[in-house]
Amino acid sequence: MICLCAVKNSAAVTAPCGTVGDVGAAVIDTNGKSKKVSNFWKVVEAKCSGLTGTTSGQTTPAALVTNREAIFRHLGTNYKAATAPDQTWLVLKRSNFLFYHVLGSTAAACDSSGALSSAGKGICIDYTALLGTNGGITWVSVVKQAEATLEALTL
C-alpha cells in the first residue's frame, strides 16, 4: 500500500489524508507538516500491520519483476480532465506521473493545492526528472538489486 498526502490541502472535505475515515489523521498542511506526517504514518503503519492475507508467500525474482512492472503500467493513467488539457505538457509530463492528477489548461503537476479538482494539480509523484537521469529512481534500483540477489541465491 502506498499513501500520498496532500501537504497544501487543508480543507477536510478534500484533504486526501484528511480528518475523517479509517485513520482519523489530522489534516496535513504546511504548518508542522513533518510532525503530522510522522504521526500519520504511525497510524497507517499500525492499520497495515493488522491486515492479513496481504502477502502471497515467498518473494521470488519473478514476483518482484511483475510487481515493479505493474507499478509502471499505472504511470499517467489515474487522471481527471477538468478542462481541455494543455497539449504542450500533456504527454511529456503526465506519462511520468504515478497516482491521481487533474488535467487542465495549465501544465499538469503534482501540486496538492486543490489537488482533487483543480486543473494542473495532483496527488502524485512526478518521476520526470528521475526518469531523465542515469541514476534513475532509487527504489527501482533497490528492487532490481533484490531481484539480482534472489536470482543468484536460487542458482
Secondary structure as GFF3:
##gff-version 3
##sequence-region A 1 155
A	DSSP	alpha_helix	33	49	.	.	.	ID=ss1
A	DSSP	alpha_helix	61	72	.	.	.	ID=ss2
A	DSSP	beta_strand	79	81	.	.	.	ID=ss3
A	DSSP	alpha_helix	87	94	.	.	.	ID=ss4
A	DSSP	beta_strand	97	103	.	.	.	ID=ss5
A	DSSP	beta_strand	122	126	.	.	.	ID=ss6
A	DSSP	alpha_helix	128	131	.	.	.	ID=ss7
A	DSSP	alpha_helix	138	154	.	.	.	ID=ss8
###
